[in-house]
Amino acid sequence: EEVSFDDYLRKQNDPHHFISIMVGDLQRIKIYADSGFQIRDEVPLHVWDSYEVLVRAGYDKYVVG
């Protein structure tokens, strides 16, 4: 069953928490590769720009350091 992101987010008990987890996961895609924990996976600039906007907006509970 296909579910849009908006529909999935509406079903979450705490959408802020869910987005915070995604922001932390995105950061780890970048920093874990820099640390040698996983292979490098390019994060497009527009995606990283969105990450930075979300962090500044307070979705930073799972952001490392």
PyMOL commands that place a pseudoatom at each C-alpha (Angstrom):
pseudoatom trace, name=CA, resn=GLU, resi=1, chain=A, elem=C, hetatm=0, pos=[0.000, 0.000, 0.000]
pseudoatom trace, name=CA, resn=GLU, resi=2, chain=A, elem=C, hetatm=0, pos=[1.404, 3.360, -1.013]
pseudoatom trace, name=CA, resn=VAL, resi=3, chain=A, elem=C, hetatm=0, pos=[1.177, 6.092, 1.591]
pseudoatom trace, name=CA, resn=SER, resi=4, chain=A, elem=C, hetatm=0, pos=[2.217, 9.678, 0.979]
pseudoatom trace, name=CA, resn=PHE, resi=5, chain=A, elem=C, hetatm=0, pos=[4.673, 11.293, 3.368]
pseudoatom trace, name=CA, resn=ASP, resi=6, chain=A, elem=C, hetatm=0, pos=[1.990, 13.751, 4.501]
pseudoatom trace, name=CA, resn=ASP, resi=7, chain=A, elem=C, hetatm=0, pos=[-0.467, 10.938, 5.246]
pseudoatom trace, name=CA, resn=TYR, resi=8, chain=A, elem=C, hetatm=0, pos=[2.201, 8.952, 7.096]
pseudoatom trace, name=CA, resn=LEU, resi=9, chain=A, elem=C, hetatm=0, pos=[3.180, 12.003, 9.136]
pseudoatom trace, name=CA, resn=ARG, resi=10, chain=A, elem=C, hetatm=0, pos=[-0.451, 12.685, 10.074]
pseudoatom trace, name=CA, resn=LYS, resi=11, chain=A, elem=C, hetatm=0, pos=[-0.678, 9.163, 11.533]
pseudoatom trace, name=CA, resn=GLN, resi=12, chain=A, elem=C, hetatm=0, pos=[2.271, 9.699, 13.872]
pseudoatom trace, name=CA, resn=ASN, resi=13, chain=A, elem=C, hetatm=0, pos=[1.549, 10.456, 17.521]
pseudoatom trace, name=CA, resn=ASP, resi=14, chain=A, elem=C, hetatm=0, pos=[4.335, 13.054, 17.563]
pseudoatom trace, name=CA, resn=PRO, resi=15, chain=A, elem=C, hetatm=0, pos=[5.276, 14.375, 14.105]
pseudoatom trace, name=CA, resn=HIS, resi=16, chain=A, elem=C, hetatm=0, pos=[8.010, 16.615, 15.596]
pseudoatom trace, name=CA, resn=HIS, resi=17, chain=A, elem=C, hetatm=0, pos=[9.680, 13.542, 17.102]
pseudoatom trace, name=CA, resn=PHE, resi=18, chain=A, elem=C, hetatm=0, pos=[9.421, 11.628, 13.819]
pseudoatom trace, name=CA, resn=ILE, resi=19, chain=A, elem=C, hetatm=0, pos=[11.006, 14.473, 11.820]
pseudoatom trace, name=CA, resn=SER, resi=20, chain=A, elem=C, hetatm=0, pos=[13.722, 14.869, 14.474]
pseudoatom trace, name=CA, resn=ILE, resi=21, chain=A, elem=C, hetatm=0, pos=[14.650, 11.204, 14.023]
pseudoatom trace, name=CA, resn=MET, resi=22, chain=A, elem=C, hetatm=0, pos=[14.847, 11.648, 10.246]
pseudoatom trace, name=CA, resn=VAL, resi=23, chain=A, elem=C, hetatm=0, pos=[17.068, 14.731, 10.661]
pseudoatom trace, name=CA, resn=GLY, resi=24, chain=A, elem=C, hetatm=0, pos=[19.408, 12.786, 12.965]
pseudoatom trace, name=CA, resn=ASP, resi=25, chain=A, elem=C, hetatm=0, pos=[19.516, 9.882, 10.504]
pseudoatom trace, name=CA, resn=LEU, resi=26, chain=A, elem=C, hetatm=0, pos=[20.413, 12.225, 7.654]
pseudoatom trace, name=CA, resn=GLN, resi=27, chain=A, elem=C, hetatm=0, pos=[23.245, 13.734, 9.668]
pseudoatom trace, name=CA, resn=ARG, resi=28, chain=A, elem=C, hetatm=0, pos=[24.606, 10.256, 10.373]
pseudoatom trace, name=CA, resn=ILE, resi=29, chain=A, elem=C, hetatm=0, pos=[24.668, 9.409, 6.661]
pseudoatom trace, name=CA, resn=LYS, resi=30, chain=A, elem=C, hetatm=0, pos=[27.247, 12.164, 6.359]
pseudoatom trace, name=CA, resn=ILE, resi=31, chain=A, elem=C, hetatm=0, pos=[29.241, 11.916, 9.600]
pseudoatom trace, name=CA, resn=TYR, resi=32, chain=A, elem=C, hetatm=0, pos=[29.420, 8.118, 9.784]
pseudoatom trace, name=CA, resn=ALA, resi=33, chain=A, elem=C, hetatm=0, pos=[31.054, 8.017, 6.359]
pseudoatom trace, name=CA, resn=ASP, resi=34, chain=A, elem=C, hetatm=0, pos=[33.540, 10.676, 7.486]
pseudoatom trace, name=CA, resn=SER, resi=35, chain=A, elem=C, hetatm=0, pos=[34.345, 8.456, 10.488]
pseudoatom trace, name=CA, resn=GLY, resi=36, chain=A, elem=C, hetatm=0, pos=[34.656, 5.275, 8.396]
pseudoatom trace, name=CA, resn=PHE, resi=37, chain=A, elem=C, hetatm=0, pos=[31.596, 3.569, 9.900]
pseudoatom trace, name=CA, resn=GLN, resi=38, chain=A, elem=C, hetatm=0, pos=[29.800, 3.250, 6.555]
pseudoatom trace, name=CA, resn=ILE, resi=39, chain=A, elem=C, hetatm=0, pos=[30.401, 3.861, 2.881]
pseudoatom trace, name=CA, resn=ARG, resi=40, chain=A, elem=C, hetatm=0, pos=[30.066, 7.394, 1.571]
pseudoatom trace, name=CA, resn=ASP, resi=41, chain=A, elem=C, hetatm=0, pos=[26.676, 8.258, 0.160]
pseudoatom trace, name=CA, resn=GLU, resi=42, chain=A, elem=C, hetatm=0, pos=[26.348, 11.637, -1.493]
pseudoatom trace, name=CA, resn=VAL, resi=43, chain=A, elem=C, hetatm=0, pos=[23.758, 13.918, 0.074]
pseudoatom trace, name=CA, resn=PRO, resi=44, chain=A, elem=C, hetatm=0, pos=[22.506, 16.407, -2.527]
pseudoatom trace, name=CA, resn=LEU, resi=45, chain=A, elem=C, hetatm=0, pos=[23.061, 20.044, -1.614]
pseudoatom trace, name=CA, resn=HIS, resi=46, chain=A, elem=C, hetatm=0, pos=[19.338, 20.849, -1.575]
pseudoatom trace, name=CA, resn=VAL, resi=47, chain=A, elem=C, hetatm=0, pos=[18.767, 17.984, 0.867]
pseudoatom trace, name=CA, resn=TRP, resi=48, chain=A, elem=C, hetatm=0, pos=[21.559, 19.190, 3.154]
pseudoatom trace, name=CA, resn=ASP, resi=49, chain=A, elem=C, hetatm=0, pos=[20.193, 22.743, 2.949]
pseudoatom trace, name=CA, resn=SER, resi=50, chain=A, elem=C, hetatm=0, pos=[16.846, 21.363, 4.144]
pseudoatom trace, name=CA, resn=TYR, resi=51, chain=A, elem=C, hetatm=0, pos=[18.615, 19.534, 6.973]
pseudoatom trace, name=CA, resn=GLU, resi=52, chain=A, elem=C, hetatm=0, pos=[20.138, 22.821, 8.142]
pseudoatom trace, name=CA, resn=VAL, resi=53, chain=A, elem=C, hetatm=0, pos=[16.767, 24.597, 7.990]
pseudoatom trace, name=CA, resn=LEU, resi=54, chain=A, elem=C, hetatm=0, pos=[15.150, 21.834, 10.053]
pseudoatom trace, name=CA, resn=VAL, resi=55, chain=A, elem=C, hetatm=0, pos=[17.940, 21.895, 12.653]
pseudoatom trace, name=CA, resn=ARG, resi=56, chain=A, elem=C, hetatm=0, pos=[17.559, 25.671, 13.027]
pseudoatom trace, name=CA, resn=ALA, resi=57, chain=A, elem=C, hetatm=0, pos=[13.797, 25.153, 13.379]
pseudoatom trace, name=CA, resn=GLY, resi=58, chain=A, elem=C, hetatm=0, pos=[14.364, 22.914, 16.411]
pseudoatom trace, name=CA, resn=TYR, resi=59, chain=A, elem=C, hetatm=0, pos=[14.313, 19.415, 14.913]
pseudoatom trace, name=CA, resn=ASP, resi=60, chain=A, elem=C, hetatm=0, pos=[17.669, 18.665, 16.522]
pseudoatom trace, name=CA, resn=LYS, resi=61, chain=A, elem=C, hetatm=0, pos=[16.924, 16.211, 19.330]
pseudoatom trace, name=CA, resn=TYR, resi=62, chain=A, elem=C, hetatm=0, pos=[18.909, 13.427, 17.619]
pseudoatom trace, name=CA, resn=VAL, resi=63, chain=A, elem=C, hetatm=0, pos=[21.638, 15.565, 16.038]
pseudoatom trace, name=CA, resn=VAL, resi=64, chain=A, elem=C, hetatm=0, pos=[25.108, 14.541, 17.227]
pseudoatom trace, name=CA, resn=GLY, resi=65, chain=A, elem=C, hetatm=0, pos=[27.262, 17.251, 18.829]
for i in range(1, 65): cmd.bond("trace and resi %d" % i, "trace and resi %d" % (i + 1))
show_as sticks, trace
zoom trace
